Amino acid sequence: MNAMSTTATTGTTTTTATPSVVPGSGASPSGAAQGHSPGRVRAALRRIVRGREDAAHWERPALLGLLAVTALLYLWDLAASGYANSFYSAAVQAGSVNWEAFFYGSSDAANSITVDKPPASLWIMALSVRLFGLSSWSILVPEALMGVATVCLVYATVRRRFSAQTALLAGGVLAITPVAALMFRFNNPDALLVLLLTFSAYLTLRGIESGRVRWVVWAGVAVGFAFLTKQLQAFLILPVLAGVYLAAAPLSWRKRFGHLVAALGAVVVSAGWWVAIVELVPASLRPYIGGSQTNSFLELTFGYNGLGRLTGDETGSVTGGGGGGTGGGMWGQTGILRLFENEVGGQIAWLLPAALVLFAVALVLGRRMARTDARRATLLVFGGWLLVTAVAFSFMAGIFHAYYTVALAPALAVTVAVGASALWQARERLWIRIASAVIVLGTGIWAWVLLDRATDWLPWLKVAVLVASLVAAVLLVLPPRRALAAATIAVTLVAALLAPLAYTIQTVTTAHTGSIVTAGPTVAGGMGGPGGARGFGGAPGAGNGGPGRFGGQGTPPGATGTAPGGTGATGGTGTAPGGGGGMGSLLGSGTVGSQLAALLKADASSYTWVAAAVGSNSAAGYQLATQEAVMPIGGFNGSDPSPTLAQFQKYVAEGRIHYFIAGGVGGQANGGSNASSRIAAWVADTFTAQTVDGVTVYDLTE
């Protein structure tokens, strides 16, 4: 029996689809256009409401149940994380009150500097804040809804060519992947990136099915907007989409290449319009491009956020990478095992070994399929996405955070579901049953290893998972019996999914704030815990008002002053002169006292910026507390030349900045500008310091 045959059987329910026609999809065998009559529109609406015409009575309720559970997971106690990553929340606040800041993705409403990413993800959150007001919910709910939409899209993609059971498994695996639960409840760009990449895969597969160019053009548009979300990371999927389309589309070589050229044009146009505007507008008429040293978005794209992430050569970064080889600097060792080590494994790797084996075995079982078979194309698209992205993450020597692995989640989920379906269908073969048992048992043993890293967290869980894996392995080895099918599936699902589900529940019941966050409990040897990175300091006493910023413990013991690498006036380590007592740090903002907030808001309308502070996270805390523009000197790392000392002195002379708040971070090593340190030194030498709520403040108008 061909494991990826037309008939997909799971348990006691069988659904059948012809290779050339998707039941209930309205597609003809040739993929020819059928028009858009009112009858077809009504039929499409019925399918949305009631499901496919050939669907079992339980299918649509099961899908709605999956989406409801996903929504509950991702919306649960969402406000506990407050403003989550205040760096992006401040930009959202700015964009909600100023359309120029909205367009450019500025950190402040006065448009001094942008965040170090394109603004697409900020646009959605800023529109929400414009509609509902500034709050944790208005910022984070759009992210959670993106997660629900991604799960639905994964289901829809798989269901086109596979059984409902397989599609539900794919959506369920994605929903309970710990890093997905983390990032779809957080305000980093990754949520929108994952949604758009999944959409591009769906559209490409539609193009492979039908041979119509419009689908791959729209896939190119999705990738283009993914670029406007997180730059070159969006392009990791392009070789896979193009390669599978070339291999599987039911067209001549000439037409296939022509369609891909059109898709490439769509990528360029959908990504390039915003880039062209930013590059063509004179620098004096727009905000500084954060993260660059030359005020250039192209430099940001190919440097700090591009090739620098691969090579480790990131000018202006908080620290250098490993420079290739096996080193990753403070971001850990690079190499093929990186995704399995420390806290990274608990984010995404629970089913990663199984997915790789299932991918290989499923390809072997489907080796006699026709070139244009859409089922194999589905496996190739998502399996290729998984492999290419995993290799890139494993060997990138620059900045790497564990939460980046959310980009693997849809690919992992679909590969596991489709691969498991293929093996289940071919279980009459002894070697398939043995392989299935080995995969499940290996997954249970690997879960034990990952759970053992969180030494004091639910110690019984690893025993339960291992026992379930042993039972599942025995059941899988037995010859297929209808009476045992349901029990075998149930025990196998428990063995494979119980541990990541527990990690996900822990994640959604824990607050997460700061710039570096991880899913699950704190693990031995990890850089971060439930809420953020440990070992990066904040100002003394500048807690974040909730658990989780530094492993759920607030400021870590022994951490003082600025984050590592902060520079003083001369570029050395430590705070700038007179800079003690500032709030926040490189990786997160702190709580603003009521007296200081009142001081900053007093007569705020008379100034362009009510204050200036070194580093975007430090400035973000004050901006979110006052909802007034606060200048983030030096951008995220405090190492961008924005503004220069001369520019800052000019702003002060013109009376445009009211206060300078000492502390934060200073100009970083690794080739960045030390303008922020020079500004801090000039302020300390020129103006009189005062202390408000334990924070050193200078009135620049006196």
C-alpha positions in Angstrom: 0.0 0.0 0.0 1.3 3.4 -0.9 1.7 5.3 2.4 0.6 8.6 0.8 -2.1 7.1 -1.3 -5.4 8.9 -2.1 -7.3 7.2 0.7 -6.2 8.4 4.2 -7.4 6.2 7.0 -7.1 7.0 10.7 -8.9 4.9 13.3 -12.2 3.8 12.0 -13.0 6.8 9.8 -12.1 6.9 6.1 -12.1 9.9 3.8 -11.3 9.8 0.1 -10.1 12.5 -2.3 -9.2 12.1 -5.9 -5.7 13.2 -6.9 -6.9 15.9 -9.3 -10.0 17.2 -7.6 -10.4 18.4 -4.0 -13.9 17.5 -2.9 -15.9 20.5 -2.0 -13.2 22.9 -3.2 -14.9 23.8 -6.5 -11.7 23.0 -8.4 -12.0 21.2 -11.7 -9.6 18.4 -12.7 -7.7 20.8 -15.0 -7.8 23.7 -12.6 -9.6 25.8 -15.1 -11.4 28.9 -14.0 -15.1 28.4 -13.3 -16.1 32.0 -12.9 -17.5 33.7 -9.8 -21.2 33.3 -10.1 -23.5 34.1 -7.2 -24.1 30.4 -6.8 -20.3 29.7 -6.4 -20.1 32.6 -3.8 -23.0 31.1 -1.8 -21.4 27.7 -2.0 -18.1 29.1 -0.7 -19.9 30.8 2.2 -21.6 27.5 3.0 -18.3 25.7 3.0 -16.9 28.3 5.5 -19.9 27.9 7.8 -20.7 24.2 7.4 -17.4 22.7 6.1 -16.7 20.6 3.1 -19.6 18.7 1.5 -17.8 15.4 2.0 -16.8 16.1 5.6 -17.9 13.8 8.4 -20.4 15.3 10.8 -17.7 15.7 13.5 -15.1 17.5 11.3 -16.3 21.1 11.6 -17.0 20.9 15.3 -13.6 19.4 15.8 -12.0 22.3 13.9 -14.0 24.9 15.8 -13.0 23.2 19.0 -9.3 23.3 18.1 -9.5 27.0 17.3 -11.4 27.7 20.5 -8.9 25.9 22.6 -6.1 27.7 20.8 -7.8 31.0 21.4 -8.1 30.2 25.1 -4.5 29.2 25.4 -3.2 32.4 23.6 -5.6 34.8 25.3 -5.4 33.4 28.8 -4.4 36.1 31.3 -2.8 38.0 28.5 -2.6 41.3 30.4 -0.3 39.7 33.0 2.6 40.5 30.6 1.9 44.2 30.7 3.5 45.9 27.8 5.6 42.7 27.1 8.5 44.0 25.0 8.4 47.7 25.9 10.8 48.5 23.0 8.0 47.6 20.5 5.2 48.8 22.7 6.6 52.3 22.8 6.7 52.3 19.0 3.1 51.1 18.9 2.1 53.9 21.2 4.0 56.4 19.0 2.3 55.1 15.9 -1.1 55.3 17.5 -0.8 59.1 17.9 1.3 60.1 14.9 0.9 58.9 11.4 4.5 59.6 10.4 5.7 57.5 13.3 3.2 54.8 12.2 4.6 54.7 8.7 8.2 54.6 9.6 8.0 52.5 12.8 9.4 55.3 15.0 10.3 54.7 18.6 8.8 58.0 19.6 6.0 60.2 18.3 8.5 63.0 17.6 10.2 60.7 15.1 13.8 60.9 16.3 14.6 57.2 15.4 12.9 54.0 14.3 13.0 50.6 15.8 15.6 48.2 14.3 13.0 46.3 12.2 10.5 47.3 9.4 7.2 48.4 10.7 4.6 45.9 9.3 3.9 44.2 12.7 3.7 47.6 14.4 1.1 48.7 12.0 -1.4 46.1 13.1 -0.9 46.8 16.8 -0.9 50.5 16.4 -4.3 50.4 14.6 -5.6 48.3 17.4 -4.4 50.9 19.9 -6.0 53.7 17.9 -9.3 51.8 18.0 -9.3 50.6 21.6 -6.8 52.8 23.5 -3.3 52.0 24.9 -3.4 48.8 27.0 -1.8 45.4 27.2 -4.8 43.9 25.6 -5.0 46.2 22.6 -1.3 45.5 21.9 -1.3 41.7 22.5 -4.7 40.5 21.4 -3.8 41.0 17.7 -0.8 38.8 18.2 -2.9 36.1 19.8 -5.4 36.2 17.0 -2.6 35.8 14.5 -1.8 32.6 16.3 -5.3 31.3 16.0 -5.3 32.3 12.3 -2.0 30.4 11.7 -3.4 27.3 13.3 -6.5 27.6 11.1 -4.3 28.1 8.0 -2.2 25.0 8.8 -5.4 23.0 9.1 -6.7 24.3 5.8 -3.4 23.6 4.0 -3.2 20.0 5.2 -6.9 19.3 4.8 -6.8 20.0 1.1 -5.0 16.8 0.4 -5.1 14.8 3.6 -7.7 13.5 6.1 -9.3 15.7 8.7 -7.5 13.7 11.4 -4.1 14.6 9.8 -5.1 18.3 9.5 -6.3 18.4 13.1 -3.1 16.8 14.3 -1.0 19.4 12.4 -3.0 22.3 13.8 -2.9 20.8 17.3 0.8 20.3 17.3 1.3 23.9 16.2 -1.0 25.2 18.9 0.8 23.5 21.7 4.3 24.1 20.6 5.8 26.0 23.5 7.6 28.7 21.5 4.4 29.3 19.5 2.4 29.8 22.6 5.1 32.3 23.8 5.4 34.4 20.7 1.7 34.5 19.8 1.2 36.1 23.2 4.0 38.6 22.8 4.5 41.7 20.7 7.7 40.9 18.8 7.4 40.8 14.9 7.6 37.0 14.9 3.9 36.4 15.2 3.1 38.2 11.9 6.2 36.7 10.3 5.0 33.1 11.0 1.5 33.9 9.8 2.7 35.3 6.5 5.2 32.5 5.9 2.5 30.0 6.5 0.2 31.9 4.1 2.9 31.9 1.5 3.3 28.1 1.7 -0.5 27.7 1.4 -0.7 29.9 -1.7 2.3 28.2 -3.3 0.6 24.8 -2.9 -2.6 26.2 -4.4 -0.4 27.2 -7.4 1.1 23.8 -7.6 -2.4 22.2 -7.6 -3.9 24.4 -10.2 -1.0 25.7 -12.3 -2.4 29.2 -12.1 0.1 32.0 -11.8 -2.1 34.1 -9.5 -1.5 31.8 -6.6 2.3 32.1 -6.7 2.1 35.9 -7.3 0.1 36.2 -4.1 2.6 33.9 -2.4 5.3 36.5 -3.4 3.2 39.3 -1.9 3.0 37.4 1.4 6.8 36.9 1.4 7.3 40.6 0.6 5.2 41.7 3.5 7.0 39.1 5.7 10.2 41.0 4.7 8.5 44.2 5.9 8.0 42.4 9.2 11.5 40.9 9.8 13.7 41.5 6.8 15.8 38.8 5.3 14.6 36.0 7.7 11.5 36.0 5.5 13.6 35.0 2.5 14.8 31.7 4.0 11.7 30.0 2.7 12.0 31.3 -0.8 14.4 28.6 -2.2 12.0 26.0 -0.9 8.9 27.5 -2.4 10.6 28.1 -5.7 12.2 24.7 -5.8 9.1 22.7 -5.0 7.1 24.8 -7.5 9.6 24.1 -10.2 9.6 20.4 -9.4 5.8 19.8 -9.0 3.7 22.4 -10.8 1.7 20.8 -13.7 3.2 23.0 -16.4 6.0 23.1 -18.9 9.4 24.3 -17.7 9.0 27.5 -19.5 5.7 28.4 -17.8 7.1 27.3 -14.4 10.0 29.6 -14.7 7.8 32.4 -16.0 5.5 32.0 -13.0 8.4 32.2 -10.6 9.7 35.4 -12.3 6.3 36.9 -11.8 6.3 35.8 -8.1 9.8 37.3 -7.7 8.4 40.6 -9.1 5.6 40.4 -6.5 8.1 40.0 -3.7 10.1 43.0 -4.9 7.1 45.2 -5.3 5.4 44.3 -2.1 8.6 44.7 -0.1 10.3 47.4 -2.1 7.7 50.1 -2.1 8.3 51.0 1.5 12.0 50.5 1.2 12.1 52.9 -1.8 10.2 55.6 0.0 12.5 55.4 3.1 15.6 55.5 0.9 14.4 58.3 -1.3 13.1 60.6 1.4 15.9 62.9 2.5 17.3 61.9 5.9 16.4 65.4 7.3 12.7 64.7 6.6 12.4 61.3 8.3 13.5 59.6 11.5 16.9 58.0 11.8 17.0 54.3 10.8 17.6 52.5 14.1 20.1 49.7 14.1 22.2 51.2 11.4 25.4 53.3 11.7 24.8 55.3 8.4 21.1 56.0 8.7 20.4 53.5 5.9 17.7 50.9 5.8 19.7 48.9 3.2 22.7 48.9 5.7 20.3 47.6 8.4 19.0 44.9 6.0 22.3 43.6 4.8 24.3 44.3 7.9 23.0 44.3 11.5 19.8 42.4 10.6 21.2 40.5 7.6 24.5 38.9 6.8 25.7 40.1 10.2 23.4 37.6 11.8 25.1 34.8 9.9 28.7 35.9 10.2 28.6 37.5 13.7 29.9 40.8 12.3 27.2 43.1 13.6 28.5 46.7 13.9 26.8 48.4 16.8 25.5 45.2 18.4 25.6 44.7 22.1 28.4 42.2 21.6 30.1 40.4 18.7 29.2 36.9 17.7 31.4 34.0 17.3 32.7 34.9 13.9 31.8 31.6 12.4 33.3 28.2 13.2 31.8 26.6 16.3 31.6 29.8 18.3 28.5 31.9 18.8 29.9 34.4 21.4 27.3 35.1 24.1 24.6 33.6 21.8 25.9 30.0 22.4 27.8 27.5 20.4 26.9 27.2 16.7 26.6 23.8 15.1 24.1 21.1 14.2 23.1 20.4 17.8 22.3 24.0 18.7 18.5 23.6 18.5 18.7 20.7 20.9 20.8 22.4 23.6 20.1 24.4 26.8 16.7 26.3 26.8 16.4 26.2 23.0 15.4 22.5 23.0 12.4 23.2 25.2 11.1 25.8 22.8 10.8 23.7 19.7 12.8 20.4 19.7 10.3 18.1 21.4 9.2 16.6 18.1 12.1 17.8 16.0 14.0 14.4 15.8 10.8 12.7 15.1 9.9 15.2 12.3 13.2 14.7 10.6 12.9 10.9 10.6 9.2 11.0 9.5 10.1 13.4 6.7 12.7 11.0 5.4 10.5 7.9 5.7 7.5 9.5 4.1 9.6 10.6 1.1 10.7 7.0 0.7 7.2 5.7 0.9 6.0 8.3 -1.7 8.9 7.8 -4.1 6.7 6.4 -6.8 4.2 9.3 -6.7 3.7 11.4 -9.8 5.9 14.5 -10.1 2.9 16.8 -9.8 1.3 15.0 -6.8 0.2 17.8 -4.4 0.5 15.6 -1.3 4.2 15.0 -1.8 4.5 18.7 -2.7 3.0 19.6 0.7 5.5 17.4 2.5 8.4 18.9 0.5 7.3 22.5 1.1 7.0 22.1 4.9 9.8 19.6 5.3 12.1 21.8 3.2 11.1 24.9 5.2 12.0 23.0 8.4 15.4 21.9 7.2 16.5 25.2 5.6 15.5 27.3 8.6 16.9 24.8 11.1 20.3 24.8 9.4 20.3 28.6 9.2 19.5 28.9 12.9 22.1 26.3 13.8 25.0 28.0 12.2 24.3 31.7 12.4 27.1 33.2 14.4 25.4 36.6 15.2 22.6 37.4 17.6 20.4 34.4 18.2 17.5 34.1 20.6 15.7 30.9 21.5 12.4 32.5 20.5 13.5 32.8 16.9 12.7 29.1 16.6 9.0 29.9 16.3 9.7 30.2 12.6 10.0 26.4 12.6 6.7 25.7 14.3 4.3 25.5 11.3 6.8 23.5 9.3 7.4 21.1 12.2 3.7 20.6 12.8 2.8 19.8 9.2 5.9 17.5 8.7 5.0 15.5 11.9 1.3 15.2 11.0 1.8 14.3 7.3 4.7 11.9 8.1 2.8 10.2 10.9 -0.2 9.8 8.6 2.0 8.2 6.0 3.5 5.7 8.4 0.0 4.9 9.9 -1.4 4.1 6.5 1.5 1.7 5.7 1.5 0.0 9.1 0.9 -3.5 7.5 4.6 -3.5 6.8 6.7 -4.8 9.7 9.5 -2.4 9.1 7.1 0.5 9.2 5.7 -0.7 12.5 9.2 -1.1 13.9 10.2 2.4 12.7 7.0 3.9 14.2 7.8 2.3 17.6 11.4 3.5 17.5 10.3 7.0 16.7 7.7 7.2 19.5 10.1 5.6 22.0 12.9 7.9 21.0 10.6 10.9 21.3 9.7 9.8 24.9 13.4 9.4 25.8 14.2 12.8 24.3 11.3 14.3 26.3 12.9 12.8 29.5 16.1 14.6 28.6 14.4 17.9 28.0 12.3 17.7 31.1 15.3 16.7 33.2 16.9 20.1 32.4 14.1 21.8 34.5 15.2 19.9 37.5 12.6 20.9 40.1 9.6 21.3 37.7 7.0 18.5 37.7 9.5 15.6 38.3 6.8 13.0 37.7 6.0 14.1 34.2 9.1 12.6 32.6 8.2 9.2 34.1 4.7 9.4 32.8 5.8 10.4 29.4 8.4 7.5 29.2 5.8 5.0 30.4 3.3 6.2 27.8 6.1 5.9 25.1 6.9 2.3 26.1 3.2 1.4 25.9 2.7 3.2 22.6 5.8 1.5 21.1 4.5 -2.0 22.0 1.1 -1.2 20.5 2.7 0.1 17.3 4.8 -3.0 16.8 1.7 -5.3 17.0 0.0 -6.2 13.7 -2.8 -3.8 12.8 -6.0 -4.6 14.6 -9.1 -2.5 14.3 -10.0 -3.0 17.9 -6.6 -1.5 19.0 -6.4 1.4 16.5 -8.1 4.0 18.7 -6.1 3.0 21.8 -2.8 3.0 19.8 -3.5 6.5 18.5 -4.5 7.8 21.9 -1.5 6.5 23.8 0.8 7.6 21.0 -0.5 11.2 21.1 -0.1 11.2 24.9 3.4 10.0 24.7 4.4 12.6 22.0 2.4 15.6 23.1 2.1 15.5 26.9 5.5 17.1 27.6 5.2 20.0 25.1 1.6 20.6 26.2 2.8 20.9 29.9 5.5 23.4 28.8 2.9 25.4 26.9 0.5 25.5 29.9 3.4 26.7 32.0 4.2 29.3 29.4 0.7 30.8 29.2 0.3 31.0 32.9 3.6 33.0 33.3 4.1 36.7 32.6 6.7 37.5 30.0 8.4 40.9 29.6 11.6 42.2 28.3 13.5 41.8 25.1 14.7 38.2 25.6 12.0 35.7 26.6 11.7 31.9 26.6 8.9 29.4 27.0 8.7 27.0 29.8 10.4 26.8 33.2 14.0 27.8 33.9 16.4 25.1 32.8 20.0 24.3 33.7 22.5 26.1 31.5 19.9 28.3 29.9 20.3 32.0 29.2 16.7 32.8 30.1 13.8 31.6 32.2 10.1 32.0 32.1 10.2 35.7 31.5 13.5 36.8 30.1 17.2 36.7 30.1 19.1 36.1 33.3 22.4 37.8 33.9 21.6 41.1 32.3 21.4 43.9 34.8 19.0 46.7 35.3 19.2 49.7 37.5 19.1 48.9 41.2 15.6 48.5 42.4 14.1 49.0 38.9 11.9 46.0 38.8 9.4 45.5 36.0 6.3 45.2 38.1 5.7 41.5 37.3 7.4 38.1 37.3 9.4 36.9 34.4 11.7 39.6 33.2 14.8 37.9 34.5 13.8 34.3 34.9 10.8 35.4 36.8 12.9 36.9 39.5 13.0 40.6 38.6 16.5 42.0 38.5 19.0 39.1 39.1 21.0 39.0 42.2 24.3 40.9 41.9 23.2 42.8 38.8 23.8 46.5 39.1 24.1 49.5 36.8 23.6 49.0 33.1 23.6 45.9 31.0 27.0 44.3 30.1 28.8 46.4 27.6 27.4 49.7 28.7 29.9 52.5 28.3 30.7 55.6 30.1 31.9 58.9 28.6 35.2 57.4 27.5 33.7 54.3 26.0 34.6 52.1 28.9 32.3 49.9 30.8 29.9 51.1 33.5 27.4 54.0 33.5 27.9 57.5 32.0 29.1 60.2 34.4 26.3 61.0 36.8 24.3 58.2 35.4 23.5 56.2 38.5 20.0 55.5 39.4 18.5 55.3 35.9 15.5 53.0 35.3 15.6 50.1 32.9 18.4 48.4 31.1 19.5 47.2 27.6 16.9 44.4 27.6 13.9 45.8 29.4 12.3 48.9 30.9 11.4 49.4 34.6 8.6 50.8 36.6 8.3 54.6 36.6 7.5 56.3 39.9 4.5 58.5 40.2 6.5 61.6 41.1 8.8 61.2 38.1 5.9 60.6 35.7 4.2 63.7 37.0 7.4 65.7 36.6 7.8 64.6 32.9 4.1 65.3 32.0 4.1 68.8 33.5 3.9 71.3 30.7 4.6 68.5 28.2 2.9 70.3 25.3 5.7 72.9 25.3 8.4 70.4 24.3 9.0 68.1 21.3 10.4 65.5 23.8 9.5 65.6 27.4 12.8 63.8 28.1 15.7 62.0 26.6 17.3 58.8 27.8 20.1 56.6 26.6 18.8 53.4 25.0 15.4 52.6 23.6 14.2 50.3 26.4 15.0 52.9 29.0 13.2 55.6 27.1 10.3 53.3 26.4 9.4 52.9 30.1 9.1 56.7 30.5 7.2 57.0 27.2 4.7 54.3 28.1 4.2 55.8 31.6 3.5 59.3 30.3 2.3 58.7 26.7 4.5 61.6 25.7 7.5 61.5 23.3 10.8 60.5 24.9 13.9 60.5 22.8 15.8 57.2 22.8 19.4 58.3 22.4 21.5 55.8 20.5 18.6 53.4 19.7 18.2 50.0 21.1 21.8 49.4 22.0 22.7 53.0 22.7 25.2 52.7 19.9 23.6 54.4 17.0 24.8 57.9 16.2 21.3 59.4 16.7 21.5 62.1 17.7 25.1 63.3 17.5 26.3 65.5 20.3 26.0 68.6 18.1 22.4 67.7 17.1 21.5 67.1 20.8 23.0 70.4 21.8 21.0 72.1 19.1 17.8 70.6 20.3 18.6 71.7 23.8 19.4 75.3 22.7 16.1 75.4 20.9 14.2 74.3 24.1 12.9 71.1 22.4 14.0 68.7 25.2 12.9 69.2 28.8 14.8 66.6 30.8 17.7 64.2 30.4 17.3 61.0 32.4 20.7 59.5 33.4 21.4 55.8 33.4 20.3 53.3 30.8 23.0 52.0 28.5 25.8 53.7 26.8 27.5 53.4 23.4 28.4 49.7 22.9 31.5 48.0 21.8 31.7 46.1 18.5 32.3 49.3 16.4 29.2 51.3 17.4 29.0 55.0 17.9 29.8 56.5 21.4 27.7 59.6 20.7 25.4 58.6 23.6 28.2 58.6 26.1 29.4 61.9 24.9 25.9 63.4 25.3 25.6 62.0 28.8 29.0 63.4 29.7 28.1 66.8 28.3 24.8 66.9 30.2 26.5 65.9 33.5 29.1 68.7 33.0 26.6 71.4 32.0 23.5 70.9 34.1 22.5 70.3 37.7 21.4 66.8 38.7 18.3 66.2 40.9 16.9 62.9 42.1 13.3 62.0 41.7 11.9 58.6 42.7 15.6 57.4 43.0 16.3 58.4 39.4 18.9 61.0 38.4 17.3 63.7 36.2 18.7 66.9 34.6 16.5 69.8 33.7 17.8 71.0 30.3 15.9 74.3 30.4 17.7 75.7 33.4 
